[in-house]
Amino acid sequence: MEMDGFVAFGPEAGPKFALRTGKEPSKSSHVAFQANDRATVDAFHVAALAAGGTDNGAAGIREHYHPTYYGAYVADPDGNNMEAVCHKPE
């Protein structure tokens, strides 16, 4: 499905993998993976920082997406934004 600048793959009720789209070329990308729970999002953020990623948004609620959107963001050394997200309430 396509949604607000993204193409998402998986069941319509909850895509499992999403990529940012755009008409202009980009030197970086945004890749999002759906996690089964918030603890997994937290663990992703900790592990990615320990592996040399740069904090690009600590784990937490992102209400501007929806009330239970819980995500964390890390930039890799090339500037790509990696995200883990859980859509379930706690």
Secondary structure, DSSP 8 states (H G I E B T S, - for coil): -EETTEEEES-TTS-SEEEE--SS--SS-EEEEE-SSHHHHHHHHHHHHHTT-EEEEEEEE-TTT-TT-EEEEEE-TTS-EEEEEE-S--
